[in-house]
Amino acid sequence: HLREGRRPFDLVVLNYAVNKEKAVRLAAALLAPDGRLLAPANNMQDYYFGQTYLLLDKEGTVLWSKGTLGSYDVLFQPDFTSPTCQGQWCPRLRGEADAASLRL
């Protein structure tokens, strides 16, 4: 959520994969009335090995989506704050030194 006194954003671009529900929550919390959020959303709930770009408005309506860019699949590192995170970026799979210094 926005801190008190902060203005909502016209545009938010996520650079990590999230579940669609989280993208919708972020859009509602962060966007101005006519704002847009671009997010690589997981193709399936908690599946971080394939995403689709979604362009959302403040209400969470999908205005545009794209699953491939040319012949390339959309694939981003996972949302490492999610307890269902999969892959080398995830805190529970990192070494002890990395886990100790990681601040969420």
C-alpha positions in Angstrom: 0.0 0.0 0.0 1.0 3.6 -0.5 2.4 5.4 2.5 0.3 8.3 3.8 0.6 11.4 1.8 2.0 9.6 -1.3 0.4 10.0 -4.7 -0.7 6.9 -6.6 1.3 5.9 -9.7 0.3 6.3 -13.4 2.4 3.3 -14.3 3.9 0.4 -12.4 6.1 -2.2 -14.1 7.0 -5.4 -12.3 10.3 -7.1 -13.2 9.6 -10.4 -11.5 6.9 -13.1 -11.9 3.8 -13.0 -9.7 0.6 -14.8 -9.5 -2.2 -12.9 -11.3 -4.1 -12.3 -8.0 -1.0 -10.4 -6.6 -0.8 -8.3 -9.7 -4.5 -7.4 -9.3 -3.9 -6.5 -5.6 -0.9 -4.3 -6.5 -2.8 -2.5 -9.2 -5.7 -1.7 -6.8 -3.3 -0.5 -4.1 -0.8 1.5 -6.2 -2.4 2.9 -9.3 -4.1 6.2 -10.0 -7.6 6.0 -11.4 -6.3 5.9 -15.0 -3.1 4.1 -14.1 -1.7 0.9 -15.6 0.3 -2.0 -14.3 2.4 -4.3 -16.5 3.3 -7.6 -14.9 4.6 -11.0 -16.0 1.9 -13.2 -14.4 2.3 -16.9 -13.9 0.4 -19.0 -16.5 -0.7 -21.3 -13.6 -1.0 -20.5 -9.9 2.4 -20.8 -8.2 4.0 -22.1 -11.4 7.1 -19.9 -11.9 8.4 -21.5 -15.1 6.2 -19.6 -17.6 4.5 -16.2 -17.6 2.2 -14.0 -19.7 2.6 -10.3 -19.8 -0.6 -8.6 -18.4 -1.5 -5.0 -18.7 -4.0 -4.2 -15.9 -6.0 -1.1 -15.0 -6.7 -0.1 -11.4 -9.7 -2.5 -11.2 -7.6 -5.5 -12.3 -9.2 -5.7 -15.8 -6.8 -7.2 -18.3 -6.4 -4.6 -21.1 -3.7 -6.5 -23.0 -1.8 -9.8 -22.7 1.1 -11.4 -24.5 2.5 -14.9 -23.8 5.4 -14.9 -26.3 7.6 -12.2 -27.7 8.5 -13.3 -31.2 9.5 -16.9 -30.7 10.5 -16.4 -27.1 8.4 -17.4 -24.1 8.0 -14.8 -21.3 10.0 -16.0 -18.3 11.0 -14.0 -15.3 12.6 -14.8 -11.9 9.9 -15.6 -9.3 8.4 -13.4 -6.7 10.9 -14.3 -3.9 8.5 -13.0 -1.2 6.0 -15.7 -2.0 6.1 -18.8 0.2 5.6 -20.9 -3.0 8.7 -19.4 -4.7 10.6 -22.0 -6.8 14.1 -21.8 -8.1 17.5 -20.5 -7.1 16.3 -17.0 -6.2 14.1 -18.2 -3.3 15.3 -17.6 0.3 14.5 -21.2 1.5 16.7 -22.6 -1.3 19.7 -20.2 -0.8 22.8 -20.8 1.3 22.8 -19.8 4.9 24.9 -16.7 4.3 22.6 -15.4 1.6 19.5 -16.2 3.7 20.9 -14.3 6.7 21.6 -11.1 4.6 18.4 -11.2 2.6 15.9 -8.5 3.6 12.3 -8.9 2.5 
